[in-house]
Structure formats: structure tokens, C-alpha cells
Amino acid sequence: MTPLQYEKERVYALDEGGKLVAEITFPETAPGVYTMDHTFVDPSLRGQGMADKLVRAALEQIRENGGTPAATCSYAAAWLAKHPQ
């Protein structure tokens, strides 16, 4: 699977040609609250668990920052509802 790359408030993946193929963004929308507001997975990666991997990576960064996760992105909101821990 395509390796993830990390930036502040963003996790993404590029294909071998440098094209963006997966991304999640989670800006700090209030003090200590990081809102997952955008998740993208290229059709070539769909069905391989990439969106799940993105949300988990975002949550890891949010926790490392001592933050609280929130979501306006429909996928991330549904993911959080299924995984309340």
C-alpha cells in the first residue's frame, strides 16, 4: 500500500509519479479541537482500507498534540461513531 506522509494537520499519500492519491485534513478549529474536514481516496485505492488508515493516522497526530477529535467530513464522522474509544 502507498506509504503515508505527514504534515501539520494533514496526512496524505502520493503515487510513484507524485500524484495525490489519498488525503485527510484536520485543522485546529477551536483551542485543542481538531476537525477532520476532508477525506479523499483516489478510485485506484478504494476498497483497500486507505480511508480507515488516514483517519487512524489523523487521530494519532491529534492525540500526540493533546487534542480532541471532531469531524465534519461524513466518512470521518461515521468512523468516529463506529469507534467511540
C-alpha positions as CSV (number, residue, x, y, z in Angstrom):
1,M,0.0,0.0,0.0
2,T,1.1,3.6,-0.7
3,P,3.1,5.0,2.3
4,L,1.5,7.9,4.2
5,Q,3.3,11.2,4.6
6,Y,2.7,13.6,7.5
7,E,2.4,17.3,7.8
8,K,0.9,19.5,10.4
9,E,-2.9,18.9,10.4
10,R,-2.7,16.8,7.2
11,V,-1.8,13.2,6.3
12,Y,-1.6,12.2,2.6
13,A,-0.2,9.7,0.1
14,L,1.3,10.2,-3.3
15,D,1.7,7.6,-6.1
16,E,5.0,6.9,-7.7
17,G,4.5,9.8,-10.1
18,G,3.9,12.3,-7.3
19,K,0.1,12.5,-7.8
20,L,-2.0,12.9,-4.7
21,V,-3.9,9.6,-4.2
22,A,-5.2,10.0,-0.6
23,E,-5.6,12.8,1.9
24,I,-7.2,13.8,5.2
25,T,-7.1,17.3,6.7
26,F,-7.8,18.1,10.3
27,P,-7.3,21.8,11.2
28,E,-7.5,23.1,14.7
29,T,-10.9,24.7,14.7
30,A,-11.0,25.7,18.3
31,P,-8.4,25.5,21.0
32,G,-7.4,21.8,21.2
33,V,-10.1,20.7,18.8
34,Y,-9.0,19.2,15.5
35,T,-11.8,18.8,13.0
36,M,-11.4,16.2,10.3
37,D,-13.0,18.1,7.5
38,H,-11.8,16.4,4.3
39,T,-11.0,12.8,3.3
40,F,-10.0,11.9,-0.2
41,V,-9.1,8.5,-1.7
42,D,-8.4,8.0,-5.3
43,P,-10.5,5.4,-7.0
44,S,-7.4,3.3,-7.6
45,L,-7.1,2.8,-3.8
46,R,-10.7,2.4,-2.9
47,G,-11.7,-0.8,-1.1
48,Q,-8.2,-1.3,0.3
49,G,-8.7,0.4,3.7
50,M,-6.9,3.6,2.9
51,A,-9.6,5.9,4.3
52,D,-9.5,3.9,7.6
53,K,-5.7,4.2,7.6
54,L,-6.0,8.0,7.1
55,V,-8.4,8.5,10.0
56,R,-6.3,6.4,12.3
57,A,-3.2,8.4,11.3
58,A,-5.0,11.7,11.9
59,L,-6.2,10.5,15.3
60,E,-2.7,9.6,16.2
61,Q,-1.4,13.1,15.4
62,I,-4.4,14.7,17.2
63,R,-3.7,12.6,20.4
64,E,0.1,13.4,20.2
65,N,-0.9,17.1,20.2
66,G,-3.1,16.5,23.3
67,G,-6.2,17.4,21.2
68,T,-9.7,16.3,20.9
69,P,-11.0,15.0,17.5
70,A,-14.1,16.2,15.8
71,A,-15.4,15.6,12.2
72,T,-17.4,17.4,9.6
73,C,-16.3,15.0,6.9
74,S,-19.0,12.4,6.5
75,Y,-16.6,9.4,6.4
76,A,-14.7,10.6,9.4
77,A,-17.9,11.3,11.4
78,A,-19.2,7.8,10.6
79,W,-15.8,6.3,11.5
80,L,-15.8,8.1,14.9
81,A,-19.4,6.9,15.6
82,K,-18.3,3.3,15.0
83,H,-15.1,3.6,17.1
84,P,-16.1,5.7,20.2
85,Q,-12.9,4.7,22.0
